[in-house]
Amino acid sequence: MKRILLFVLTNVMVVAVLGIVASLLGVNRFLTANGLNLTALLGFALIMGFGGAFISLLISKPMAKWTAGLRMIDNPQSPDEAWIVATVRKFADKAGVGMPEVAIFEGEPNAFATGAFKNSSLVAVSTGLLQNMTREEVEAVIGHEVAHIANGDMVTMTLIQGVMNTFVVFLSRVIGYAVDSFLRRGDDRSSGPGIGYYVSTIVLDIVLGFAAAMVVAWFSRQREFRADAGAAALMGQKQPMMNALARLGGLPAGELPKAVEAMGITGSIGKLFATHPPIEERIAALQNAR
C-alpha cells in the first residue's frame, strides 16, 4: 500500500506544484475584477494539465535509466543477453515498431516498458524474472511489454492523465474562487484572490488529484488485459502468457521505480488505485478470449 500511495502522490503533486508555482508567478489571468473568466481558466487548465503529463512522458525513459539501476544491453555479453535482445527484436518486428532499447535490472520478478514514442522505447526485465521463469514464460512477459509499446499505451495513459489533470485544475480553481468569495463577502477592499482561494486550490488539487488517480488506474487496468492479449497474439498462443501470469502470482512482487511502475507486469493490490488487475482476472480473461 505504501508503494501505491507514493505512486499516486507523485502524480498528484505534479499538478499541485505547478499550481503553486503559477500562483507565485502571478499567472492568474482568469481572475478578473468581475469574477472568473472561464474561457481563460479552461485554457490555463489545459496547459497545466497536459503540460505536466507530457513532461512526465518525455522524461519517462531517461528517468527509468536514472532510477532503476538499469544495465543497458548494447552489446550482449552472454548467450542469455543475446537471447533477450533477439526476442525483443523478434516481437518488435512482428508488432511493427522500432527496436526498443533493452536492459536488465536487479530485483524480484518484474519487467516494464517505457518511452514517449513507439520507435524509441525501452524494455527492461529483472534478474529475478530470468532466474525464476522458463524461457517461454520470459518470452511471454517480453511480448506483453512489446504489446504495451505497439498499443501506444504510454501516450494513451499520458492523454488520459492530461484530461484528468485539466479537470482537477479547472474544478479546484472554480471551487476555490467560490470559497474565497463566500469568506470575503461584503469585503470590497481588494478585487484580487484572497487566502481562501490559495488554500482551497492547493487542498483541492491534492484531493481531486487522488480522485483522478482512481480513474487513471481504472484505464490502466483495462490496458493490461489488452497487453496480455497482445502477448498471446505475438506468440501465436495464449498458454505461455497464462503460465507466466500464474507463476508471477506465486512469486514476490518486484518493486519498480515510481516513474515506471505503471508499465510493469506485476499485479497490484491497491484496489481502486491499482494499476494492474488481479492475476486471477487476467488469466481468466485470456482463457475466455477467442
N, C-alpha and C positions, 0 to 999 in steps of 0.2 A: 504493500500500500504506500509506503514511503516513496518508493521509486516512481509510482504512478503520480502521486501528488506533486513531486518535483517536476515531472514532465509537464503536467498541467500548468503549474506555476510559471514555467518557462514561457509558455505561450501567452499566459495572462499578463505577465509582467512586460512583455514587449509592447503591448498596447498601452499599459499604464505608464510606462516610462516615456513613450513617445508623447502621450498626452501631457505629462508634466513638463517635458521639455518645450512643447508647443506653447503651453501656458506661460512659462517663464520668458519665452521669446516674444510673447505678445501676439501669437498667431491665433487671434480670436476675432477675425473679421466678420464672423457670422453673428457676433453680439453687437447690436446697434442700440441707439437711444430709444428706438421704437420697439425693441424686443429682438426675437430671434429671426435671422434671415435663413429660412430653412433650406433654400437652394444653395447658399454659400456653405451652410453646415453640412449638407449632403456631399458637396464637393470635397470639403475638408475631411469628412469621414472616409470617403473613398480613397483619398490619397494616404491617409493614416492607415486604414485597414489593409489595403492591397500593398502599400509600400513596405510595411513590416513583413507581410507574408512573402513577398518576392525577394526581399533582402535575405530572409531565412533560407529560401530556396537556393539562391545564388551562392550562398556560402556553405551549403549543406555538405558538399564533397570535401572542400578544404577543412571544414570543421571536423568531419569524420576522421580525416587523416591526422589532425592535431590531437584529437581527444581519445581515439580508440586504440592507440598503440598499434597501428597497422604496420605490417611488414609487406611492402608492395612486391609483387612478383613480376618484376620487369624481365628478368632472365631466369627462368626456372632452374633451380639448383638440385632438384631431385626428381625422381620419377613421379612422386605424388604431386609435386608442384606442376610438373608438365601436364599431368592428367587433369588437374583443376583448370588450368588455363585452356586446355583443349576442350574441356566440357563447356566452359563458359563461351568459348568461340563457337562451338557447335550449336548451342542454343541461341546465341545472338544472331548467327547467320539464318537459322531456321525462323526466328521471330522477326527478322528484317530490321534489326537495329545495329548500330555500330558496336564494335568490340569494346566492352567496358574494361576499365582498369580492374585488376584482380589483386586481392590482398588476403592475408591471413592475420588473425589476431588471437592472442592468448585468452582463454576463458572457457566457460562451460558451453555446452552445445547451443549454438546460435549462428545466425547469418543475417546479413542485411544488404540492401541495395540503396544507393542514393545518388544524387546528381540532378542538376537542373535540366539537362537535355538528354533525350533518348540516345543520341550518338556520342555522348560524352559523360558516361555514368561510371559507377563503381560498384563492384560486387565483392563482398568480403565474407569469409567463412572463418569460424573459430577452430582452434586446435581441438577443443572438446567434441565438436561435431565430427571432425575427421577421425578421431580416436574411438568414438562410440557408435558409429554407424557404418553400415556396409556401403560399398561404393555406389550401389544402385540407389540407396536412400540418400546419400550425399548428392548424387546426381539429381534426384527429385527436388531437394532443397535448392540447389543451384537453379534448376528450372523454375522454381517458384519465384526466386529473386529476379531472374531474367524476365519472367512474365510481368512482374511489377513494372519493370522498365518499359517493356513493349506496350503495356496498357496505359502508359503515361501517368502512373499513379502519383508520382511526385508532384507533377504540375496540377493534377486534379485536386489533390489534397491542399495545395497552395491556394487554388482558386476558392475552394470551399472555406479555408481558413480566412482568406481575404474578405469573402462575403460576410462571414460571421463577425470578423473584426470590425467591419464597416457598421453593422447593426449595433455592435457594442458601443462604438464611439458616438454614433448618432443618438441612440437612446439615452446614453449616460448624460450627454450634454443637454438634451431636451428636458430630462427629468431634473438634472442639476439646476437648470435655469428656473424650472417651476418651483423647486425647493427654495432657491435663493430669493425668488420673487415673493414667496409666502413669508419668509423670515424677515424680509425688508419692506413689507407692505407699509405704506404711509411714510416711508423714508425717501424723500426726493433729493437728498443731498448729493447723490452720485448716481450716474447712469451706468457705470461700469459694473462688472461682476463682483460680487462680494465673497466673503469667506465660505458662505454656504454653498456657492456654486463650485468652488475649487474642491472643497472637502467631498461634496456629493459626487462630483465626476470621478475623483480618484477612487472612492469606495465603489461606485457603480462599475467603473472599468474592471475592477477586480471581481466583483460579484457576478456581473453579467458575463465576464470572461470565463468563469467556471461553467456557467450555463451553456455558453457557446462551445466550450470544450467537450461537453457531452454530445452535442450534435456532430461535431467533427469526429469524435470517437466512433459514433454510430456509422458514419460513412466509411471510416477506416475498417471497421469490422466487415462491411459488405465487400470492400476491396480485397480482403484476404480470401474470401470464397472464390473470387474471380482469379486470383493468382494461383490458388490451388488447382482450379480447373485448367488454367493456362499451363501449369507444370505437367499435368496429365496429358494435355494435348501435345506439348513439345516432346514428351517421352513416348507418345503413342499408346499409353496405357495408364490407368489410374492407380493400380495396385502399389507401385513404388512410392507414390506420394502418400497414400494411405498408410503404408508401412512406416514411412518417415515420421508422419504425424503421431502414429501410435507409439513409436519409440521416443519421440520428444515428450509425449505425455508422461512417460515414466522416468524421464531424466530431469536433473535440476535445471531450472530455467536460467539461462545465461543473462547476465546484466549487460545492457547496452548503454552507450553514452546517450544523454538526453536528446542530443541533436539528431540521432539516427534511430532511436528505439522504435518509432512508429513504423519503420521499414523492416523490422526484424521478423523472424519466423516464429519465435516462441509465443505460446499462448499467454494471455494475461488474466489476472483475477480481479481486476479493478471494477468489474460490473459496469456501471454507467460510464466510467472513464476508461474502460479497457479498449485498447486499440486493436485487439485481436479477439475473435470469438473463442469459446472453449474448444479444446482439441476434439472433444466428442462430437460437437456440432459440425466441425469441419470434415471429419471423417464421414459422418452421416450424409453430408451434402455431396461428397464425392461418390459415395455408394449409390445414392439416388440419381446421380447425373446420368444422362443418356450417353 
